[in-house]
Amino acid sequence: MLQRMTLIGLTAMMAVSTDLYLPAIPQLIDSLGADISQGQLTLSAFLLGFAFGQLVYGSISDRYGRKPVLYAGLAIYLLATLGCAVAADIDTLIIARFIQGLGGACGPVLARAIVSDSYNRMDAARVMAAIAGAMAIVPAIAPVFGSWLLYVFDWRAHFVLLLILGVVTLAGVIRLPESCTTVGDAALKLSTLFSQFSLCLRRREFVGFTLCGGATYAAMFCYISTSSFIVIELLGVAPEYFGYTFMSVVLGYISGATASSRLINRWGVMKVLTLGQLVGLTAAGMLLVLALFDVYWLAPVLAAVFLVFMAGGLCLPIGQMGAISALPKAAGRASSVFGFLQIAFASLLGYVVGLFYNNTLVPTATGVVVAALISATGYLMVRTKQHELPDS
């Protein structure tokens, strides 16, 4: 139970570090005398640091073990979070957020590697789906709780809370057993950090699962990156109720991840992925139709986004463990590359969607459609190879 809770905390580090303070961004902008683009850059800087941080943690942990690297990464995260809480200007906050992302990247990378170390392929996919379902509760309630904090405190309280959560997670890591079996096997070289891309990308199943799972996250992030504008400005929801609308769509991810965890044994991996693809393509089509016909009603928009998140819950956990399990002797490196590609693509697509945002739903819907088609491409790569995760 303690291991499961700690893995959930590590996996949730990115989501809680971004979603908790979403309602506070307008206040943050006013407080620090910044503009909207600088406020949004605090989110992009974190994701950029998170993406690059994932490149190093896997390889280092394959050599030195999961726990020592977790200690180092969490220490960086905690120090940077303290810097965010006391930042006196927007530039300092942006830099601190980048460093916070670098440190926090250790969480999901090494959580995935620990699961891969500890379970066979089928069980790892099921455990990761269960963790994803439980973890999804965190981003579901984070914006709501963030809105509540603003009634009593200012935006800095969000980073104080992140600091507390980071300390609690570190305490859980201390109790974890070391799971890596390759500690000390070979000296770590700089070339190893670069060669991990060729090591992973020449494996077709890794590429297929990465596209299939990672692109579903990008589809979700297209909405996340523009959600405050869509919900508050376009759909006319009061800012204090924003968190509840966000919770409603994250429930789609929870339901998808829960279904994925329960259906894998009964249906097998490919049938669950097929269901996820059908849900994702249907959701993308619905959102595009709403955008093209200017249907700006809260219920249908949230229903379409709910299905986008459900597809993510169905596909992302399987994509993660399918990609990592393709390289069982280099799980840390595979986890790093998967994480980098997932976050880098999502942040790039989210940036483009934000750049072209024009007070309509069209840019977001277009981004979701692009991500859904890329995910389908990855699915076809896995399908045509007739690759199925074995039972052991």
N, C-alpha and C positions, 0 to 999 in steps of 0.2 A: 504493500500500500504506500509506504514512504517513497519507494523507488518510483512508482507510478506518478505520485503527486509531484515529485521533483522533476521528472521528465516533462510533465505538463507545464510546470513553471518555466523550464528551459525553453520548451517549444513555443510558449506564449510570449517570450520576451519581445519579439518584434511587434506582434499585434498590440500588446498592452502599451508598448512605448510609443506607438503611433496613434492608436484609437483613443486612449485616455484623454489626451489633451486636444482632440479635434474641436470640441465645443469652445475651448479657450483661445483659439487662434485669433479671432477678432479682438478680444481683450488684450492679448499679447501684443498685437500690432499697435494698438492705441497706447499701451503702457510704455513701449520702447520707441515710440515715434517712427515706426517702420511703415512700409507700404505693403500691399497685398502680396506682391511677388516675393518680397523678403519673408513674409510670414509663411508662404507656401514652401519657401526654400528650406525652412527648418525641418520640414517633412522630407523633402528630397535629399537634404544633406545626410539625414539619418539613414535613409535607404541606401545612399551611395556608400557610406561607411560600412553599412551592413553587408552590402554585396561584396566589397573588396575584402572585408574581414573574413568572410567565409572561405576565401581562397587559401588561407594559410593555416587555419585551425585544424583541418582534417589531416594534412600531411604531418604537421607537428605532433598531433596526437597519435598518429600511427607509430611515431618514433619514441615519444616520451610518455605516452599514456593519456587517457581521457581526463583523469582528475587533475593533474598538474596544469594542463592547458585550460581547463575550466576555471581553476583558481585564478590564473593570470587574466583570462578574458573578463571574468566577473569583477576583478579588481579594477580593470580599466573602465568597465561599465559604471561601477559605483562612483569612482572619482569624477567621471565625465557628467554623471547625473547630478552630482553635487555642484559642478560647474554650471550646469543648466539652471539649477535652482537659484543661484546667486548672480547670474549674468546681469551686467549693468547696461548692456546695449545689444542690439540685434546681431551684430557681427560676432560678438563673443558667444552668443547663444547658438548661432549657426555652426561655429567651429566646435563647440562643446557637443552639439548634436551629432556632428560627423564622428567625433571620437567615441561618443556613446554608441553609435552604430557599429564602429569597429570592435568595441568590447562585447556588445550584446550579441554579435554574430556567433560567438562561441556556443550559445545556448541551443538553437535548433540543429546546428551542424553536428554537435557532439551528442545531442539527444538521439538523433537519427542513427549515428554510428554506434551508440550504446545498445540501441534496440537491435541493430543488425548483428552486433557482437553476441548478443544474448539469446537470439531466437533463430530458427530456421526461416526460410523465405516465406512460407505460407503464414506461419505464426507471426513473423515480423510485420507483414502487411496487415494482419488482423489487429495486432497490438497497436501499430501506428495509427490505424483508423480509429481505434477506441480512444487513444490519446488525443487525436485530432478532434473527436466529438466532444470529449470533456474539456479540452482546451478552448474550444470555440465559445464556451460560456463566457470566457474572459473578455474577448472583444465584443460580445453581445451586451455585456453590462458596463463595459468600460466607459463608453460615451455618456451613458445615463449617469453613472457615478461622477464622471467629469462635470456634467452639468450641475449636479447637486453641490459639488465642491465650490462652484462659482457663486452659490448663494451665500457662502460664509467666508471663503478665502479668495485670493486672486490666483492668477495662472501659475504662480510659483508652487502652489500647494500640490499641483499635479506631479511635479518632479520630486517633491519630498516624498510623496506616496510611492513613486517609482523607486526611490532610494530604499524605502522600507521593504518593498517587495523583493528588491535585489538582495538585500541582506538575508531575508527569509530563504530565498532560493539557494544562496551560498551555504546556509546552515544545512539544507537538505543534501547538497552535493558532498559535504563532509562525511555524511553517513553512507554514501554510495560505495559499493565495492568497485575496484578497478576491473574493467571488462576487456581491455585491449590485450590481445595475445601476441602482438608484434613489437612490444616495447624492447628497444635496444637492438632490434634485428639488423638495422643498417644505419649508417650515419646520414643525417639529413643534409642534403645539398640544395643550393638555390635552384639548380636545374630541375630538381624534383618538383618544385612548385609550378614550373612552367610545363614540365612534361606530363603533369596530371591531366591537362586538357587532351593531349593526343592519346593518352592512356584510356580516357573515358570516351572520347568522341569517335574512336575507331570501332567501338562496340555498338552495333546497330540497335540492340535492345536498350542500351543506355540512352541513346539519342531518342528513340521512339517514346520510351517512358517519360523522359524529361520533357519532351514537347507536349505529350499528352497531359501530364500532370501540371507542369509549370505554366503552360498557357492558360489553364483554367484559373490559376491564381492571378494572372495578368488580367483576365476578364473581370474578376472581382475588383482588382485594384483600379481599373478604369472607372468604376463607380465610386470607390472609396475616395479617389483623388478629386472628384468633382461633386461628391455627395452633399456637402454643405451648400453649394450653389444651387444644385438641382432641387433639394428639399426646401430650402429656405426662400430662395429667390424665385425659382421657377414654379414650384408647387404651392408656395405661400404658407408653409408651416412655420409657426413661431419658433425662434431659436431654442427656447427652453424645452421644446418637444422633439428636437432633432434626435436626441439620443434614443428615444423610443422607436423612431422610424428605422434607425440603424440596427437596433436590437431585432426588429421584425425580420430584416433581411438576413441577418447573421443566423437566425433560427433555421434558415434554409441550409446553411453550411452544416449546422449541428445535425439536422435530420439526414442530410446526405452522408455525412461521415458515420453516423450511427447505422444507417442502412448498409453502408459499405462494409462495416465491421461484421454485421450479422449475416450478410448475404454471401460473403466470400466462400465460406465453407460449403454452402448449399449450392451456389451457382458456379463458383470458380471465378478467377480474376477477370477473364476476358468478357464474360457476360455482364459483370458489374461495370466494367469500363464501357461496354456497349450502351448500357443504360445511362451512364454518365454523359456519354457523347450525345445521345438522343435528347436528354434533358437540356444540355448546354446549347445545342443547335436550335432547339425549340425556343429557349429563352432569348437567344440572340435575335432570332427572327421576330419574336414578339416585340422586343425593345425597339428594333429598327422600324417596324410598322408604326408603333406609337410615336416614334420620333418623326417619321416622314409625314404622318397625318396630323401632327401637332396635337396629339391627345395628351394633354398635361393634367391628368387626373391622378390623384395620389394612389388610389387602390390598384389600378392596372399597372402603373409604373413599378410600385413596390412588389406586385405579384411577379412581374417579369424578372426583376432583380433578385427576388427570392429564389427563383429557379436558376439564375446564374450562380448564386452561392451554393445551391443544392448540387449543381454539377461539380463545383469545386470540391465539396465534401465527398462526393462519390469517386472522383478521379485523382485528386491531389495526393492523398495518403498512399494509394496504390502506385501512383507514378513515382513518388519518393522512394518507396521500398523496392519497387521493381528496378529502378535505375541503380540504386546502391547495391542491390543483391546481384547485379550483373558483374560486379567486381568484388567478390567476397574477401579477397586477400588485400584489398585496398579500399575498405569501406569508408575510412576517413576522407581519403582523397575524392572518392566518388560523391560523398555527401557534400564536400566543399564545392565541387564543380556544379553539382545539381543546384545547390543553394545559390551560387553566384549567378548561374544562368536564369534561374527562376526570378530572383529579385531584380537583376539587371534588366531583363526583358520587361518585367512589370513596371519598373520605375521609368524606363524609356517610353513605353506605351502610355503610361499615365501622364508623363510630361507632355507628350505630343497631344493627347486628348485635352489637357489643361491649356496648352498653347493655343489650340483652335477653338476653345470654348467660346461660344457666341450667344449665350443666354438661351440656347435651345438644347434639346436632348440628342441632337444628331451626332456631335463629336463623340459623346460617351457611347451611344449605340453602335457607331461605326467601329470604335475601338473594341467593343465586346464581340462584334461579328468577326473582326480580324483575329482576335485571340481564339475564338471558337473554331475557326477554320484551321488555324495552326495546330490546335489541340487535336482536331480530327486527322490532320496529316500525321501526327505522331502515332495516333491510334492505328492508322492504316499501316504504318511501318511495322508496328508490333504484330498486327493482325496478319499481314502478308507473310511474315516470317513464321507465323503460327506458333508464337512464343507464349507459353503458359507457365506461370509460376508453379513449380512442382510442390508436392506435399512435404518434401523434406530437403 
